[in-house]
Every structure is written in C-alpha cells, then in structure tokens.
C-alpha cells in the first residue's frame, strides 16, 4: 500500500507540470494529492512503528 501510494503520488506530482492552476482538474489533483499524502504518512507510520495488525 505504501509503495503504490508513493508511486501514484509521484505520478500525480509529475502531472502538476501540465495542469493549469484554477482549472477543475487542478483542484481535483490537489484533493487527490492530499489523500495520497495522508495514505503515505499513515502507512509509513504503521510500517515503521512495528505495528502488526494480524
């Protein structure tokens, strides 16, 4: 989950080079970036804290 979220965040970051600020697709990309950053941070904390869910 961590690697998938990080890869999607990297691709999204690359797409920001081609998006125009103020357009609807730019706003959607910003919200998606917020969700992906939260997922990367959350899974990173879970992985590095040694938490075992099962």
N, C-alpha and C positions, 0 to 999 in steps of 0.2 A: 504494500500500500504506500509505503514511504517512497520507494523508487518510482512508482507510477505517478504519484502526485508531484514529485520533483521534476520528472520528465515533462509532464503536462504544464507545469509552471514555467519551465524553460522555454517550451514552445510558445506559450502564451506571451512570455516576455519578448520573444523574437517577433511575434505578430504585432506588438505595440509599435514597432518601427514603421508599419504600414497602415496604421489606423489614424484617422484624423480626430483630434480632440473635439469634443462636443457632439459627435455623431452617436446615434443609438448603439452602434456596435462597439464603440469605445467605452460607453457606460457599462454595457454588458460584460466586456472584457475586464473592467475594473472590479465588478462584483465577483466575477469568476476568480480573479486573482486573490481577492480577499478570502474566498472559500478555500482555495488551494493552499494559501499560506497557512491558514488555520489547520488544515489537514496535515501539512508537512510538519508544523510545530507540534501538533498533538501526537502524531505517530512518532516523531523524533523523541519527544519526552517519554512516551511509553517504551520505546526501544532502549533508550539509554538509561532509564531508571531501573531496568531489570524486572519490570512488571510481567508476570506470567498469567495470562487470562484463563488458561485451562489447566 
